[in-house]
Amino acid sequence: MKVVVVGAGAMGTLFGGRLARTGHQVVFVDTDPARVATIAADGVWENDTPARCEAAMPGVVEGEADLLILFTKSQYTAAAMAQNAGALRPDGMVLTLQNGLGNDVAIADVVGADRVLVGITNWPADLLGHGRIHVAGHGTVKFWSLTGEDRPVIHQVAAALAEADLGATAEPSVKAAIWEKVIFNAALNGICALTRMTVGQVGDFPPARDLASQVVEEGIAIAKANDVAVDDERVRQSVAFAMANHRAHKPSMLQDVEAGRLTEVDAIQGGLLATAHRHSVPAPALSNCTALLRSLDQNVRSS
């Protein structure tokens, strides 16, 4: 396949690099000229393993890609799709594994719902520099079509990602998995960003760990009020597993805070909180975390 990866951050670099190493033609698209130049010259590196690939600024690649994987921050989804939809063949697909809620709708508004694949990934990857990442453990990918239809292209993409050692499966019940990931991120991403702690440090410090647990329980209640059949224990176990096994990992929201960038609070914590308000579900811990994270974003906007 020809694959365009939009957003050459930690996750984009992981997926694009592994796909390139298994023989796919990969083009990275990013808004940072220095990042584009570095990747075009040196390829991408996962730990000490290189991969050769192409890189371009938005809007340059046109009309050839079989698959576009979107890894921008959620607040940039609509703009990224408007800029880069022309990179796809007329029957090309878009896969979103982004954090939060609402990315699928923004993508469908540009290319149509029948060309959108939606899913989640829990790979732990940290960006060390342009085109360079450190991967601290293993992860999985689950996805399905936005329309719910079973189509051959779903299984073709799943096979390509699995061959690239990304732990991919085609999962019709991915909606519950997406919500479970949102709850996971609302807890660990948010608490790590607010405390400047790694995942392991949050797990080691009882007040931070207890706050994360409160957000998890509120998230589970919100999902169920919205008729999403999340698995309570699976959510709790995924958080506990990350605390024990991804100890040095800095989630993306913490990386954003450290770099002085806007976070994805509106798509993650804000998305859950908006649903809580619609269904009158009490969520005091989530509400407080959301307010604090939005305050950090306001500081970025004001600087």
C-alpha angles and dihedrals in degrees: 000000000000106000128191114200111199110202117034096208125122097296096039090050091049095051097038093046095050093046090050091051090055093054106269120134105245128191119186118210120197138157094227109091093200091053092048092050093048094049092045090053103036107019119222130301129210107195098313098334118103131207127191117225144141128261134197144168119258116288096019099098112073139190107331110085122111092194135022115196113199117211102158121124110276093249089063099045098104094046093045092052093047090052099043109029088098089068090073130088112241089263096036120130134226120218119197120193092161126140123260138017129302103034092110093057093048091052094045090053087064106036105015130261094266091065097052127098115191129197151119139256131195099194111144109223131158124202111232097177140317107332094352126108140170117217112205100189145335132300146174140235126216124180146151139175118293090231093052091240119139108232133169092243090065091061093042091056092044091053092050093050092045091050087053088059094249096130094240127175133172105240122184092194092056093128090076090046090052091053091046089054091049090053090047091051094044088058107037101026091047099044092045090051093049096045099034086229128137118242091263093049091053089052092050096050111071098209092052092042091050092050090051089051091052091053090049093052092047090048092052091051091049093050093050092048086056091052094250110142100221118173105242096202095044090057092049092046093049090056092046091047092052091049091052101038108025093047099146095043119121108204119227094258091056090048089052093051092048091050094047093246131138114267130225092248094130094056097040114030092013093051091053093044093051089053090048090054092049091054098035093241114160111237109165097156092048091045093053093046091049092051092050093047092049087051089056089051090051089055089055092050091049096049 
